[in-house]
Amino acid sequence: MVVVDPEKLAATEFRHGPIRKRCVIYRGENGQDGDILYRNVEDYLKSLV
């Protein structure tokens, strides 16, 4: 679930600090929809090494 509700985003920023980017990590293909990034979980984990 991608948070797009402005109230929920504001509450998250209040509790955890500014949101710099939004990224969904899942088993599908890498991509982007507006300012939301979609990253394949395997590619993401490999990039951490």
Backbone as a chain_set.jsonl record, in Angstrom:
{"seq": "MVVVDPEKLAATEFRHGPIRKRCVIYRGENGQDGDILYRNVEDYLKSLV", "coords": {"N": [[0.842, -1.177, 0.0], [0.658, 2.109, -0.906], [1.23, 5.156, 0.58], [-0.746, 7.87, 0.099], [-2.408, 9.685, 1.163], [-2.668, 12.906, 2.35], [-2.904, 13.607, 5.1], [-1.992, 11.301, 6.448], [0.618, 11.201, 5.472], [1.62, 13.58, 6.585], [1.391, 12.967, 9.321], [3.187, 10.846, 9.482], [5.589, 12.131, 8.795], [5.749, 13.9, 10.95], [6.229, 12.163, 13.037], [8.509, 10.65, 12.232], [10.245, 12.268, 10.782], [11.256, 14.209, 7.846], [9.942, 13.088, 4.707], [11.819, 11.902, 2.177], [11.769, 10.458, -0.185], [9.527, 8.187, -1.817], [9.263, 4.746, -1.868], [8.413, 1.612, -3.107], [8.966, -1.644, -2.254], [8.952, -4.656, -3.802], [7.964, -7.779, -5.449], [7.763, -7.405, -8.151], [8.467, -5.777, -11.348], [11.061, -3.272, -11.729], [10.344, 0.201, -11.599], [8.694, 3.407, -12.088], [6.253, 5.651, -10.933], [5.172, 8.636, -11.3], [6.289, 10.374, -8.522], [6.809, 8.132, -7.064], [8.77, 5.358, -6.455], [9.257, 2.065, -7.665], [10.658, -0.888, -6.705], [12.276, -3.932, -7.397], [12.528, -6.545, -5.104], [14.697, -8.363, -4.989], [16.641, -7.122, -6.617], [16.96, -4.793, -5.135], [18.006, -5.748, -2.666], [20.422, -6.865, -3.574], [21.72, -4.544, -4.319], [22.53, -3.472, -1.938], [24.842, -4.649, -1.095]], "CA": [[0.0, 0.0, 0.0], [1.405, 3.357, -0.999], [0.523, 6.216, 1.309], [-0.938, 9.084, -0.686], [-3.271, 10.549, 1.958], [-1.851, 13.979, 2.924], [-2.917, 13.558, 6.567], [-1.116, 10.211, 6.873], [1.983, 11.624, 5.176], [1.985, 14.589, 7.588], [1.562, 12.274, 10.599], [4.429, 10.076, 9.375], [6.694, 13.084, 8.87], [5.808, 14.422, 12.317], [6.788, 11.137, 13.921], [9.781, 10.082, 11.777], [11.05, 13.238, 10.048], [10.839, 14.462, 6.459], [9.943, 12.014, 3.716], [12.639, 12.361, 1.048], [11.242, 9.793, -1.377], [8.661, 7.042, -1.517], [9.708, 3.586, -2.623], [7.719, 0.354, -2.83], [9.835, -2.789, -2.532], [8.048, -5.783, -4.049], [8.521, -8.811, -6.33], [7.527, -7.074, -9.559], [9.497, -5.097, -12.12], [11.446, -1.922, -11.331], [9.659, 1.235, -12.36], [8.393, 4.652, -11.406], [4.95, 6.224, -11.227], [5.271, 9.967, -10.695], [7.413, 10.445, -7.593], [6.876, 6.874, -6.317], [9.648, 4.371, -7.077], [8.938, 0.659, -7.451], [11.908, -1.631, -6.818], [12.239, -5.374, -7.214], [13.168, -6.846, -3.832], [15.995, -9.006, -5.219], [17.556, -6.077, -7.093], [17.214, -3.885, -4.012], [18.908, -6.395, -1.707], [21.738, -6.983, -4.206], [22.347, -3.228, -4.36], [23.012, -3.119, -0.608], [26.14, -5.292, -0.847]], "C": [[0.889, 1.243, 0.0], [0.592, 4.451, -0.319], [0.459, 7.46, 0.44], [-1.837, 10.083, 0.043], [-2.411, 11.622, 2.636], [-1.805, 13.968, 4.453], [-1.987, 12.469, 7.092], [0.344, 10.546, 6.604], [2.465, 12.628, 6.219], [2.229, 13.931, 8.943], [2.864, 11.472, 10.605], [5.635, 10.995, 9.478], [6.844, 13.657, 10.275], [6.519, 13.435, 13.233], [8.213, 10.723, 13.535], [10.688, 11.061, 11.042], [10.613, 13.332, 8.6], [10.921, 13.217, 5.57], [10.704, 12.548, 2.505], [12.228, 11.708, -0.254], [10.388, 8.625, -0.922], [9.051, 5.907, -2.445], [8.942, 2.354, -2.151], [8.673, -0.767, -3.213], [8.931, -4.014, -2.636], [8.677, -6.73, -5.055], [8.336, -8.531, -7.809], [8.718, -6.39, -10.197], [9.818, -3.725, -11.52], [10.691, -0.918, -12.19], [9.429, 2.471, -11.524], [7.036, 5.134, -11.865], [4.91, 7.585, -10.539], [6.494, 10.02, -9.798], [7.564, 9.176, -6.75], [7.718, 5.868, -7.105], [9.165, 2.968, -6.727], [10.208, -0.13, -7.699], [11.682, -3.107, -6.547], [13.053, -5.71, -5.97], [14.547, -7.478, -4.017], [17.034, -7.986, -5.688], [17.937, -5.139, -5.965], [18.218, -4.495, -3.035], [20.31, -6.558, -2.29], [22.468, -5.648, -4.219], [22.92, -2.806, -3.012], [24.397, -3.671, -0.311], [27.27, -4.444, -1.338]], "O": [[1.776, 1.377, 0.843], [-0.589, 4.639, -0.614], [1.489, 8.036, 0.087], [-2.005, 11.212, -0.419], [-1.518, 11.289, 3.415], [-0.771, 14.287, 5.039], [-1.272, 12.683, 8.07], [1.215, 10.219, 7.41], [3.601, 12.536, 6.686], [3.174, 14.295, 9.643], [3.562, 11.425, 11.618], [6.601, 10.676, 10.173], [7.964, 13.874, 10.735], [7.309, 13.824, 14.092], [9.038, 10.47, 14.412], [11.816, 10.701, 10.708], [9.706, 12.618, 8.171], [11.846, 12.412, 5.677], [10.288, 13.526, 1.883], [12.322, 12.325, -1.315], [10.509, 8.141, 0.203], [9.155, 6.087, -3.658], [8.838, 2.09, -0.953], [9.136, -0.837, -4.351], [8.234, -4.367, -1.685], [9.812, -6.51, -5.478], [8.721, -9.352, -8.642], [9.828, -6.414, -9.667], [8.968, -3.096, -10.888], [10.432, -1.165, -13.368], [9.908, 2.573, -10.395], [6.702, 5.039, -13.046], [4.646, 7.675, -9.34], [7.608, 9.747, -10.244], [8.367, 9.151, -5.817], [7.425, 5.565, -8.262], [8.715, 2.725, -5.607], [10.781, -0.054, -8.786], [10.994, -3.486, -5.599], [14.163, -5.204, -5.806], [15.473, -7.157, -3.272], [18.171, -7.987, -5.215], [19.094, -4.734, -5.846], [19.17, -3.831, -2.625], [21.293, -6.402, -1.566], [23.696, -5.612, -4.14], [23.72, -1.871, -2.952], [25.059, -3.215, 0.622], [28.432, -4.83, -1.211]]}, "num_chains": 1, "name": "protein.A"}
